[in-house]
Structure formats: structure tokens, C-alpha cells
Amino acid sequence: MSPASHTLPYRTLECEWDVIVAGGGTAGAVAGIAAARTGARVLVIEAQGSLGGTGTNAWVTPLMRNVSGGENLNRGLTEEIKARMRERSDGAIDPGGNDNWFNPEGLKFVLDDLLHEASGEILFHTQVVAPLLQADQITALVVHNKGGLQALRARVFIDATGDADVAAGAGVPCHGGDEHGLHQAMSLRFTLAGVDTVRLCDFLNASGQHQASADFLHFWMVWDRRSSLEPLFRRAVEQGVLLERDGDYFQAFSVPGRPRELSFNCPRIRPDLHDGADPWQLSAAQVDGRQAIMRLTAFCRTFLPGCEEAFVGVVAPMVGVRETRRIQGDYTLSVADILDCTKFEDSICRNHYPVDIHSVKGGAKLLHERDGEAPYFAPDAWHEIPYRCILPQGVQNLLVPGRAASSTFEAQSSIRVQQNCHSMGEAAGIAAAWAARRHDGQVRDVNVRALQDELRQRGGLV
């Protein structure tokens, strides 16, 4: 079947939007808000029942820091979202000045409010089926929901599915995984409630993992990385409480607005399940993750003081997927660009987050743990992400911000974090609105210098 063909019966809605955003997740929610604030008529299509994607439905909290010289590199809507979260007591700043702590449930309300205030529309519980094309332009998206198959028309489209579903369906060349086709490991995040965080904090401090406060806990264990918790994990494996692979990656954080509760950046899904764009693997990952959650819960109750009466509070409804498809765009960001701190005339985002590859073979590869002479290793260094990375080859009215942007496997592991997705999404939203209203849908005709000026006026750092 060619990308332009579609044989199933569908109903074309009479209404038409300036911009349709496929996926209301980390990049998509921000893109929709930004486009609506720019004056476009916007529809965001979301498969789940809330905006926020990774940050809400996959429970990825806190935000990973993206700083240079001690200053946050992601501003604009990112800072506004953080401020709104703090107003609700669903966000917090720790004693070290890190303002990235947030409550995923509170984020759902904040994103709802921001999109509503901008007069954007949202269609929840709706799956994108396929794009409809005429020549090199998308004319509509066929979607499925309780109303059946429908075609929704727009002038410009933003693919914020995270998996480049629209782009791939439109015939855009895509890549996935490393040179062997292996993707980064997936996780199924969860929380433990009923934790005596004061006792746990005292234990962690005594065992060698320093904690600034019982309100901002962060502790971890990875095999052979000198974690003070490794002897406990070894005993748990010997006693049959844990499997060996349960120690490949273990990490937990406090959650603002949810006292006595911890969010876990684990369990890591078993190695043969790594492709989040494969529905069978994704389904099996959900089951594998829940089984591992029960093992980790038993471990915490048995081996961590303060967790004796803990219970599972939340299991994320969405598997945490770090990387699947990446589009081939007008420019492909490389790890050399990161190491050399490359600057671009069409920059839309600054980044200094490390290359952070969660390998299915265990552990994590962190570029910032290596010494080197490259410009990257300076404390005030940063590189840029160009607008061309979100321009997919072969389609003229489509933008692809977020983790599916055009990059190599290694570079993607650096730019994929939520705050960079916010910044790419904000730029995509403004550009899409301008393309729809001023350039007959042609996203490459957007004046990038004007786009950069607009981002700065909105508080962005470009």
C-alpha cells in the first residue's frame, strides 16, 4: 500500500484546522499550546486520556537537568509549566536549586489549563491510523475512536507521536536503534506509597548515599558501579527475592505533593523486549514490568528501612520508551555535534544533557562521566539543535519535534529528555501556525530568524 492510499471506509469531517498535532505528549502538548497562542486553530489528538505523555502517563519524574554554567537551558513554556506546578504545590525546588521536581498527576491539570486558555482543542482516546497525501503534502489524518474512522483535515501537521508514526506512514525515511538494530531499554515506572521517608533518609545517609532532605530523596543501584546498595541487591538475588537483571538499573525519587511516596525509574524491561514501535513487544513489556514491580516491592519492604509497610501506589499506564523511530530530516544531529558544541544558524534549542544510552545489555553509558578535551566537557558548554532536524524529508507540511527528531542513535540519547522535547515542541508549534497562516502550509518557508526572535520574546534561550 502506498502512503497516499487508504482502502478502509472513513468519514471526512467538515471542519478544518490550521494545525493538527498528532500526540499530546511531552513535545505535542507544548506544540499545541504554542500554536494556539500564535493564533492558529489547533487540534491535539491524543491516544490516552490526558496530555503530557512521558511526563504524565509514563510517570517520568523528575525532569532531568539540562544546564550549562549552572543555568537552565530550556526556558519559555518549560519555565511557565514549572511555575504553574509550584503554584499547585505539585512542583518544587530542592535545597540545591534544582527546580525539576514535579508530580505527574498535577502536570495533567496544568497542561489542560494551558491548552484551554489558548483556545486549543483536544481529542482524547483517539488513535492515528494513517496520513492521507496529495503529492508531497498531507491533507488529512485518518484516526480511530468511538466515532469510528474519521479523516481530520488541516493545513499543517505536527507528528509528536514520539515514534514518528505519521512521518513513517507518509513515507518519510526513518531509522531505529543502533548499528545492530538494538533500541534503548524500556522501563515501566511505578510508585511506592506508605514509605517512612525520614527513616529511609537516615538509612541512606548512613550507608553512603547522601541525601539533602527527606523531602527530596534520590537513590540508585547499578551493578558494578559502586553503589552502597549493591550488597543488599546481591543478598536479594541469592535469596530469590530479585532476579539478576533487576539490578541492571534501579533508581528512585521523591514526588512533590505526594508525601511518603517514591517514584521508581525502573524496572527495566527484559532485554529481548526493546522495540516500543512493535505492538507485541510493547504489550509483553507491560506484563514483564508488572512482574518485576512485585519483585522490587518485595525487595524494598525487606531490605530498605522505612519501606516495611510500603505498597504500590501507581503503575504507569504507559511503558517508558526512550527510542524507536528517528526521522531522516534536512539535517541529522550527530554525537560529533554534541562533542564539538556545534552552533547552527537555524537553532531552536540549546542542550548540554549527556549522551545517556540505557543499553539492553545492562547499565548506562554516560558521556559526562568521561574526561576529554572536546569543547563539550567545559562546564559552561552547550550545543544547538537546528530547525532542520524537525523537517522530515519528502513532506512539505509536516514537523517532527521530540525524541523522533533527525539524529543518530547516540545523539538522540542526549536530546530525547523532556525539557528538550518541550523546546522543540514550542518552536514547532509557532512555526506550524505561521506556515498555516502565512506560507500555504510550507514549513520550510518559515523565516527562522523571525522564529528565533519570537522564541526569545516568549522567554526562550536560542
C-alpha positions as CSV (number, residue, x, y, z in Angstrom):
1,M,0.0,0.0,0.0
2,S,1.4,3.4,-0.9
3,P,1.5,6.1,1.7
4,A,-1.2,8.1,-0.1
5,S,-3.7,5.1,-0.3
6,H,-6.2,4.1,2.2
7,T,-8.9,1.4,1.5
8,L,-10.9,1.4,4.7
9,P,-14.1,3.4,4.8
10,Y,-13.8,6.6,6.8
11,R,-15.8,9.8,7.2
12,T,-14.3,13.1,6.4
13,L,-15.3,15.8,9.0
14,E,-16.5,19.1,7.6
15,C,-14.3,21.2,9.8
16,E,-10.7,22.0,9.1
17,W,-7.9,23.2,11.4
18,D,-4.8,25.2,10.8
19,V,-2.6,22.8,12.7
20,I,-3.3,19.2,13.9
21,V,-0.8,17.8,16.4
22,A,-0.7,14.0,16.4
23,G,0.2,13.1,20.0
24,G,-0.4,15.3,23.1
25,G,2.7,14.1,24.9
26,T,5.8,15.9,26.0
27,A,6.5,17.7,22.8
28,G,2.9,17.6,21.4
29,A,1.2,19.2,24.3
30,V,3.7,22.2,24.3
31,A,3.4,22.4,20.5
32,G,-0.3,22.6,20.6
33,I,-0.2,25.3,23.3
34,A,2.4,27.3,21.4
35,A,0.5,27.0,18.1
36,A,-2.8,28.1,19.7
37,R,-1.1,31.1,21.4
38,T,0.2,32.1,17.9
39,G,-3.4,32.4,16.7
40,A,-3.8,29.1,14.9
41,R,-6.9,26.9,15.1
42,V,-5.4,23.8,16.7
43,L,-6.5,20.3,17.4
44,V,-4.4,17.9,19.5
45,I,-5.0,14.2,19.0
46,E,-4.1,12.0,22.0
47,A,-4.4,8.2,22.4
48,Q,-4.5,8.4,26.2
49,G,-6.9,10.4,28.5
50,S,-4.5,13.2,29.4
51,L,-1.8,15.4,28.0
52,G,1.8,15.0,28.9
53,G,2.8,11.6,27.6
54,T,6.1,10.6,29.1
55,G,5.8,13.1,32.0
56,T,2.3,12.0,33.0
57,N,1.2,8.6,31.6
58,A,4.7,7.1,31.8
59,W,5.4,8.8,35.2
60,V,8.9,10.0,34.2
61,T,9.7,12.3,37.1
62,P,11.6,14.5,37.9
63,L,12.7,16.3,34.8
64,M,16.4,15.6,34.0
65,R,18.5,18.7,34.4
66,N,19.8,20.4,31.2
67,V,22.1,23.1,32.4
68,S,25.2,25.0,31.4
69,G,27.2,27.0,33.8
70,G,24.5,26.3,36.4
71,E,21.7,27.9,34.3
72,N,18.7,26.1,32.8
73,L,18.9,25.9,29.0
74,N,15.2,25.2,28.4
75,R,13.1,28.3,29.1
76,G,9.9,29.6,27.6
77,L,6.9,27.3,28.1
78,T,9.1,24.9,30.2
79,E,9.6,27.6,32.8
80,E,5.9,28.5,32.7
81,I,4.9,24.9,33.3
82,K,7.3,24.6,36.2
83,A,5.9,27.8,37.8
84,R,2.3,26.6,37.4
85,M,3.3,23.3,39.0
86,R,4.8,25.1,42.0
87,E,1.7,27.2,42.4
88,R,-0.3,24.0,42.8
89,S,2.3,22.5,45.2
90,D,2.9,19.9,42.5
91,G,6.4,21.2,41.7
92,A,9.3,22.1,44.0
93,I,12.9,23.4,44.1
94,D,15.3,21.4,46.2
95,P,18.0,22.9,48.5
96,G,20.5,22.7,45.7
97,G,18.4,24.9,43.4
98,N,17.1,22.1,41.2
99,D,13.6,23.2,40.0
100,N,12.8,20.0,38.1
101,W,10.8,18.1,40.8
102,F,7.2,17.6,39.8
103,N,4.0,15.5,40.4
104,P,2.9,13.8,37.2
105,E,-0.8,13.9,38.2
106,G,-0.6,17.6,38.8
107,L,1.0,18.1,35.4
108,K,-2.1,16.7,33.7
109,F,-4.2,19.6,35.1
110,V,-1.6,22.3,34.2
111,L,-1.4,21.2,30.6
112,D,-5.2,21.0,30.3
113,D,-5.4,24.6,31.6
114,L,-2.7,26.0,29.3
115,L,-4.2,24.5,26.2
116,H,-7.7,25.6,27.2
117,E,-6.6,29.1,27.9
118,A,-5.0,29.3,24.5
119,S,-8.3,28.1,22.9
120,G,-6.7,24.9,21.6
121,E,-8.9,21.8,21.1
122,I,-8.1,18.3,22.3
123,L,-9.5,14.9,21.1
124,F,-8.6,12.2,23.7
125,H,-8.8,8.4,23.3
126,T,-8.1,8.7,19.6
127,Q,-5.5,6.8,17.6
128,V,-3.9,8.0,14.4
129,V,-4.4,5.4,11.7
130,A,-2.7,6.9,8.6
131,P,-2.0,10.1,6.9
132,L,-3.7,11.0,3.5
133,L,-1.4,12.6,1.0
134,Q,-1.6,14.5,-2.3
135,A,1.9,14.6,-3.9
136,D,4.3,15.7,-1.1
137,Q,1.7,17.2,1.3
138,I,-0.5,15.6,4.0
139,T,-4.2,16.6,3.5
140,A,-5.7,14.8,6.5
141,L,-5.1,12.2,9.2
142,V,-7.4,9.2,9.4
143,V,-8.0,8.5,13.1
144,H,-10.0,5.9,15.0
145,N,-12.0,6.5,18.2
146,K,-15.5,5.8,19.5
147,G,-16.9,7.6,16.4
148,G,-15.2,5.1,14.1
149,L,-12.8,6.0,11.3
150,Q,-12.7,9.7,10.6
151,A,-10.5,11.9,8.4
152,L,-9.4,15.2,10.1
153,R,-8.1,17.9,7.8
154,A,-5.5,20.6,8.4
155,R,-3.0,22.8,6.6
156,V,0.0,21.8,8.7
157,F,0.6,18.7,10.8
158,I,2.9,18.1,13.8
159,D,4.0,14.5,14.4
160,A,4.5,14.3,18.1
161,T,3.7,10.6,18.5
162,G,7.3,10.0,19.7
163,D,7.6,7.1,17.3
164,A,7.3,9.1,14.0
165,D,4.0,7.3,13.2
166,V,2.7,10.0,10.9
167,A,6.0,10.5,9.2
168,A,6.6,6.8,8.6
169,G,3.1,6.5,7.3
170,A,3.8,9.4,4.9
171,G,6.8,7.6,3.5
172,V,9.5,9.6,5.3
173,P,12.7,7.6,5.6
174,C,13.3,6.6,9.3
175,H,15.9,4.8,11.3
176,G,15.7,2.9,14.5
177,G,18.1,1.5,17.1
178,D,21.9,1.3,17.0
179,E,24.1,-0.2,14.3
180,H,22.8,-3.6,15.3
181,G,19.1,-2.6,15.4
182,L,19.0,-2.6,19.2
183,H,16.9,0.1,20.8
184,Q,17.5,1.6,24.3
185,A,15.9,-0.3,27.1
186,M,12.3,0.3,28.1
187,S,11.1,0.8,31.6
188,L,7.7,0.6,33.4
189,R,7.7,3.1,36.2
190,F,5.8,2.8,39.4
191,T,5.5,4.3,42.9
192,L,5.6,3.0,46.4
193,A,3.4,4.7,48.9
194,G,3.3,4.5,52.7
195,V,7.1,5.0,53.0
196,D,8.6,6.4,56.2
197,T,10.8,8.8,54.2
198,V,12.6,10.1,57.3
199,R,13.8,6.6,58.4
200,L,14.8,5.8,54.8
201,C,16.7,9.1,54.5
202,D,18.6,8.3,57.7
203,F,19.5,4.8,56.4
204,L,20.6,6.2,53.0
205,N,22.8,8.8,54.6
206,A,24.3,6.2,57.0
207,S,25.0,3.8,54.1
208,G,26.9,6.3,51.9
209,Q,24.2,7.8,49.6
210,H,24.0,11.4,50.8
211,Q,20.5,12.9,50.9
212,A,19.9,16.6,51.3
213,S,16.4,16.2,52.7
214,A,13.8,13.5,53.4
215,D,11.6,15.6,51.0
216,F,14.0,15.2,48.1
217,L,15.2,11.6,48.1
218,H,17.2,10.2,45.2
219,F,18.9,6.8,45.5
220,W,20.2,4.3,43.0
221,M,21.9,1.0,42.2
222,V,23.5,-0.3,39.1
223,W,25.6,-3.5,39.1
224,D,29.4,-2.8,39.4
225,R,29.0,1.0,39.7
226,R,30.0,1.2,43.4
227,S,26.5,1.8,44.7
228,S,26.2,1.4,48.5
229,L,23.1,-0.6,47.9
230,E,24.8,-3.3,45.8
231,P,25.4,-5.7,48.8
232,L,21.7,-5.6,49.5
233,F,20.8,-6.4,45.9
234,R,23.3,-9.3,46.0
235,R,21.7,-10.8,49.1
236,A,18.2,-10.3,47.5
237,V,19.3,-12.2,44.4
238,E,20.8,-15.0,46.5
239,Q,17.6,-15.3,48.5
240,G,15.4,-15.4,45.3
241,V,13.7,-12.1,46.1
242,L,15.2,-10.5,42.9
243,L,16.4,-11.7,39.5
244,E,19.9,-10.8,38.5
245,R,18.6,-8.4,35.8
246,D,16.6,-6.4,38.4
247,G,19.9,-4.8,39.4
248,D,20.7,-3.7,35.9
249,Y,19.2,-0.3,36.7
250,F,17.4,0.8,39.9
251,Q,16.6,4.4,40.8
252,A,14.0,6.2,42.9
253,F,12.9,9.8,43.6
254,S,10.6,11.8,45.9
255,V,7.5,13.3,44.3
256,P,6.3,16.8,45.3
257,G,2.7,16.9,46.6
258,R,2.8,13.2,47.4
259,P,4.3,12.7,50.8
260,R,5.5,9.3,51.8
261,E,5.6,8.2,48.2
262,L,8.6,7.4,45.9
263,S,8.7,7.2,42.1
264,F,10.9,4.5,40.6
265,N,12.8,4.8,37.3
266,C,12.6,1.1,36.9
267,P,12.1,-1.8,36.4
268,R,14.0,-2.2,33.2
269,I,12.2,-4.5,30.8
270,R,13.8,-7.7,29.8
271,P,16.5,-7.4,27.0
272,D,14.6,-9.1,24.2
273,L,11.7,-6.5,24.5
274,H,13.3,-3.3,23.4
275,D,11.3,-2.0,20.4
276,G,8.5,0.3,21.5
277,A,7.1,0.5,18.0
278,D,6.4,-3.2,17.9
279,P,2.9,-3.7,19.4
280,W,3.7,-7.3,20.5
281,Q,6.9,-6.3,22.3
282,L,5.1,-3.3,23.9
283,S,2.3,-5.5,25.2
284,A,4.7,-8.1,26.6
285,A,6.7,-5.3,28.2
286,Q,3.7,-4.2,30.2
287,V,3.4,-7.7,31.7
288,D,7.1,-8.1,32.3
289,G,7.2,-4.8,34.0
290,R,4.4,-5.5,36.4
291,Q,6.0,-8.8,37.4
292,A,9.3,-7.0,38.1
293,I,7.5,-4.4,40.1
294,M,6.3,-7.0,42.5
295,R,9.8,-8.3,43.0
296,L,11.2,-4.8,43.6
297,T,8.4,-4.0,46.0
298,A,9.3,-7.2,48.0
299,F,12.9,-6.1,48.0
300,C,12.2,-2.6,49.3
301,R,9.9,-4.0,52.0
302,T,12.5,-6.5,53.1
303,F,15.8,-4.6,52.8
304,L,15.1,-0.8,53.0
305,P,14.3,0.6,56.4
306,G,11.2,2.8,56.2
307,C,9.6,0.7,53.4
308,E,8.3,-2.2,55.6
309,E,4.7,-1.2,55.1
310,A,5.0,0.3,51.6
311,F,2.6,-0.6,48.9
312,V,2.3,0.0,45.1
313,G,0.7,3.4,44.7
314,V,0.8,3.8,40.9
315,V,1.8,1.7,38.0
316,A,2.4,3.9,34.9
317,P,-0.3,3.2,32.3
318,M,2.3,3.7,29.6
319,V,5.6,1.9,29.1
320,G,8.5,4.3,29.3
321,V,10.1,4.2,25.8
322,R,13.4,6.0,25.2
323,E,13.9,5.5,21.4
324,T,12.2,3.9,18.5
325,R,12.0,5.5,15.0
326,R,14.0,8.6,14.2
327,I,13.2,10.5,11.0
328,Q,15.7,11.4,8.3
329,G,15.4,15.2,8.3
330,D,17.1,18.0,6.4
331,Y,19.9,17.7,9.0
332,T,20.9,14.8,11.2
333,L,22.4,15.7,14.5
334,S,25.5,13.6,15.4
335,V,27.5,12.9,18.5
336,A,30.3,15.0,16.9
337,D,27.9,18.0,17.0
338,I,27.5,17.4,20.7
339,L,31.2,17.0,21.5
340,D,32.1,20.0,19.4
341,C,29.3,22.1,20.8
342,T,28.2,22.9,17.3
343,K,26.1,26.1,16.8
344,F,23.6,26.4,13.9
345,E,22.1,29.5,12.2
346,D,18.7,27.8,12.5
347,S,19.0,26.8,16.2
348,I,15.7,26.2,18.1
349,C,17.1,24.7,21.3
350,R,20.3,24.5,23.4
351,N,21.4,21.3,25.0
352,H,24.1,20.1,27.4
353,Y,22.4,16.9,28.6
354,P,24.8,14.0,28.3
355,V,24.8,11.1,25.9
356,D,22.8,8.7,28.1
357,I,22.3,5.3,26.5
358,H,20.3,2.8,28.6
359,S,21.6,-0.4,26.9
360,V,19.5,-3.6,26.9
361,K,22.8,-5.2,27.7
362,G,22.8,-3.6,31.2
363,G,23.9,-0.4,32.8
364,A,24.1,3.0,31.2
365,K,26.6,4.8,29.0
366,L,27.0,8.4,30.2
367,L,29.2,10.7,28.2
368,H,29.6,13.1,31.1
369,E,31.5,10.5,33.1
370,R,34.3,10.5,30.6
371,D,37.2,13.0,30.7
372,G,38.1,14.6,27.4
373,E,39.5,17.6,25.6
374,A,36.4,18.2,23.4
375,P,34.5,21.5,24.0
376,Y,31.6,19.5,25.4
377,F,33.5,18.9,28.7
378,A,33.6,22.6,29.7
379,P,31.1,23.3,32.5
380,D,29.5,26.2,30.6
381,A,29.3,24.3,27.2
382,W,26.3,23.7,25.1
383,H,25.4,22.7,21.5
384,E,22.3,23.6,19.5
385,I,19.5,21.6,17.8
386,P,18.7,23.1,14.4
387,Y,15.2,23.6,12.9
388,R,16.2,21.3,10.1
389,C,16.2,18.4,12.5
390,I,12.4,18.6,12.8
391,L,11.9,18.9,9.0
392,P,11.2,15.4,7.6
393,Q,12.5,14.7,4.1
394,G,9.8,14.3,1.4
395,V,6.8,16.0,3.1
396,Q,6.3,19.8,2.9
397,N,3.7,20.5,5.7
398,L,4.9,18.3,8.5
399,L,7.1,18.9,11.5
400,V,8.5,16.2,13.8
401,P,9.7,17.6,17.2
402,G,10.7,15.4,20.2
403,R,12.6,12.1,20.5
404,A,11.9,11.2,16.9
405,A,13.8,14.3,15.5
406,S,16.5,13.6,13.0
407,S,19.6,12.4,14.9
408,T,22.0,9.5,15.2
409,F,21.3,6.8,17.8
410,E,23.9,8.3,20.2
411,A,22.9,11.9,19.7
412,Q,19.2,11.0,20.2
413,S,20.0,9.7,23.7
414,S,21.1,13.2,24.6
415,I,18.3,15.3,23.1
416,R,15.4,13.0,24.0
417,V,14.8,14.3,27.5
418,Q,11.6,16.0,28.3
419,Q,12.8,19.6,28.5
420,N,14.4,19.5,25.1
421,C,11.2,18.0,23.8
422,H,9.4,21.0,25.3
423,S,11.7,23.4,23.5
424,M,11.4,21.6,20.1
425,G,7.7,21.4,20.6
426,E,7.3,25.1,21.3
427,A,9.4,26.0,18.2
428,A,7.3,23.6,16.1
429,G,4.1,25.0,17.3
430,I,4.9,28.6,16.4
431,A,6.4,27.5,13.0
432,A,3.4,25.4,12.2
433,A,1.0,28.3,13.0
434,W,3.0,30.6,10.8
435,A,3.3,28.1,8.0
436,A,-0.5,27.5,8.1
437,R,-1.4,31.2,8.1
438,R,1.4,32.8,6.0
439,H,3.0,30.2,3.8
440,D,0.3,27.9,2.5
441,G,1.4,25.2,4.8
442,Q,5.0,25.2,3.7
443,V,7.1,24.7,6.8
444,R,10.4,25.3,5.0
445,D,9.3,28.8,4.1
446,V,9.1,29.9,7.7
447,N,11.6,32.7,8.5
448,V,13.8,31.0,11.1
449,R,15.4,34.3,12.2
450,A,11.9,35.6,13.0
451,L,11.1,32.3,14.7
452,Q,14.1,32.7,16.9
453,D,13.1,36.3,17.8
454,E,9.6,35.0,18.7
455,L,11.0,32.3,20.9
456,R,13.2,34.8,22.7
457,Q,10.2,37.1,23.2
458,R,8.5,34.2,24.9
459,G,11.4,33.6,27.2
460,G,13.3,31.0,25.1
461,L,17.1,30.7,25.0
462,V,18.2,30.4,21.4
